[in-house]
Amino acid sequence: MERFTLIVLSCLILLASVACKREPVNFPPDNTDVVLTATNLPIVWIDVKGRKIDRYKRVEARVKIIDNGNNQLNYADTVAHPGQRINYEGYVALRYRGNSTYNDSPKKPYSFRTLDGRIKYASKKKVKILGMGKDDNWALLAPYSDKSMMRNLLAFELARSWMEYTPRGRYCEVFLDGTYYGVYILCELVTKGKDRLNLNRPRKTGDALTGDYLVEVDYDDNVHYLSKYHPLDSNGNVLTDKFIHFQYKSPDIDDLKSAQLRYINHRIDQMEAAFASPEYDDPVKGYQQYIDVMSFIDYQLAMELGHNIDAYRKSCKLYKRRDGIDGRFKTVIWDMNLAYGNCNLHEGWRTDGWVYECNDRLYAAGEDYLIPFWWARLNSDENYRLMLRERWAQYRNSNLTEQNVMAVIDSLARQLTVQNAIDRNSQAWPRWGVKVWPNYYVSKDFNDEVSHLKQWLRERIAWMDRALGYSF
C-alpha cells in the first residue's frame, strides 16, 4: 500500500511538472495557429528562446526584420523565398513597456535596445530600422483597445508638419518564438537621439548646465520631482490633495549629476511660478520667457482634436535646450490610444467640450492625476487664445482639411487591409463585437470601426470650428 501511494505521488508530481512546463509564457494570443504566408508589411521575428519577458528587467533576444520595400511582398517562409531583404538582424535587450497599455491589455507592447552582441557583453548600437533614423531605443506598440490600430499614427501624421519633432512608426507583423502575435507598430521613442529630439548632454557648469533636458508630467511610479503647485478646479480652487509629478527622462535619474538635478528642478519652479504670478500674461515677466508658446498651442490642438482624456496629465513630455540656443520648454505628442472617441471614461467619447477643462470630472471620479494648473492659465490669456484660433485656421487650411484627414485614414487602412494583415490580427485576437476596456463604441468589424472614426472626427472638427470661430 505504501509503495502504491509513493507511485501515485510520483505520477502526480510528474504531471504537475509537465503542466508547469506547458504553461503559456509571454502572454500568447488567443489563437496561436495563425498562418502568415505573404504580407505587404515588414515581418519582425523575436526570439527569446522561451525565456520569460519581464516588465522592468531586459532579457536577451534576437530580432530579425524582413522588408523587401514598397509595393513588394514579404514572405514568412524564408526557405521557399530566399534572398529577401533583411532590414535588421541582431541582438537586442527586450522588455515590456507601457502603463494602461500593459496592465489592461493581453496584447503587450515592448521596448528594445539594439546591441552590438550578446547582452552580457554588449554595448548599445545605433541602427536604422524601416527607414527611420539611426538610434538604439525602439518601441513595438501593440494596438488592442484601439481596434482601428491607427490612432497613434494618425495623430503623428496630422501633427508632423507643425511640431519640431513627431515620432515615426511603421506597421509590422510580429512573431515571438515562432508564434504569430499580430500587427504591431514599430515606433521611435521620444528620446534625445540625433534623429529624434537631438538633445545634447548637459554639463555641470555654464550654459551647458542649462540643457538639454527631457521631463514628463506623468504617474508617480518612478523617481520624480513634485511640483510646488496643485491642480485647480473650474472655479480656480486649489485641489490640495492632488499633485503634479515630473519624471526625469533625459538624462534619466541615474545619470543626472547633483548640479543638473538642482538646475532642472529650479527651472520647473521658475516656469510654474511665472504661471502662478498675477503678471503671468505679461509678455516679459510672465510665462512666455519659459515656454515656446506655439509648441504648447500645437500640443493643445493635437490633444483637443483627439479629445484625449489622458492629455496634459499623463505622458506629457517637455524638453528644453541650452539657454544659449533656446531655453524654453517645448512639447511632443505621444500616446493617443484613448483618443478620437475611443474611451468611455470622463466623457472621452464626446465630440464637444475641452479636455483642459475636465479637472472637475476627473476629481469627482477619484482620479489621482489631474491636469496641471498652467493649462487653465494659458487659456485664460487672451493673447494665447488669439494665437490658438489663428493656428487652428492655419491647420484647417492645410493638414486638417477634411480631404486630407480622410486621406490619411484611408492610407493607414489600406496598409492594414491590402494583404489582410488586419484579418490575421483579428484571428489571433478575436475582438470584433466585443467591448474591451475602455471602448465606448463597439465595432462589428474593421470597416465599421474606420467609418465610426471618420464620422467622429467630422463632428469633432466641426465643433472645434465653432468653438474657435473658424469659418470657410
Secondary structure, DSSP 8 states (H G I E B T S, - for coil): -HHHHHHHHHHHHHHHHHHHHHS--S---S-------EESS-EEEEE-TT----SSS-EEEEEEEE---TT--EES-TTTSTT--EEEEEEEEEEE--SHHHHT-SS--EEEEEBSS-TTT--B--EEETTEEEESEEEEE--SS-TTS-HHHHHHHHHTTTSS----EEEEEEEETTEEEEEEEEEE-S-S-TTTT------SSHHHHT--EEEEE--SSSSEEE-SS--B-TTS-B-TT---EEEEEES-TTT--HHHHHHHHHHHHHHHHHHHSTTTT-TTTSGGGTB-HHHHHHHHHHHHHTT-TTTTTSSEEEEE--HHHH-SBEEE----TT-TT---STTTT-SSS-GGGTHHHHHHTT-S----HHHHHHHT-HHHHHHHHHHHHHHHTTTTSHHHHHHHHHHHHHHHHTT-HHHHHHHHS--TT---TT-SS--SSHHHHHHHHHHHHHHHHHHHHHHTT---
